């Protein structure tokens, strides 16, 4: 297709615009970290892998709630490099309590 023949994708049969949440579900899921309770406030999301330090993303010791999609399981640690106390969560929405509230520094998909 030349530059003079650019066509909107929404008019091509079989192409559909989808929201980020649905895209994450199709791609295997994700974890979303929020700095507020009940999945509110500023957020950052990851689709998999290991994050040795949330400080790289400006989210070290800032997580108050999380959401995990598509049956993923994630492990969260209070220290960078997967050290210190940890907690494991599966699919769902959670408010972090006690030691873990605003105290997560690294995480890994399991």
Helices and strands as residue ranges (DSSP letters): G 3-5, G 9-11, H 20-27, E 31-36, E 40-46, E 50-51, G 54-57, E 65-68, E 74-79, G 80-82, E 83-89, E 92-95, G 98-100, E 106-109
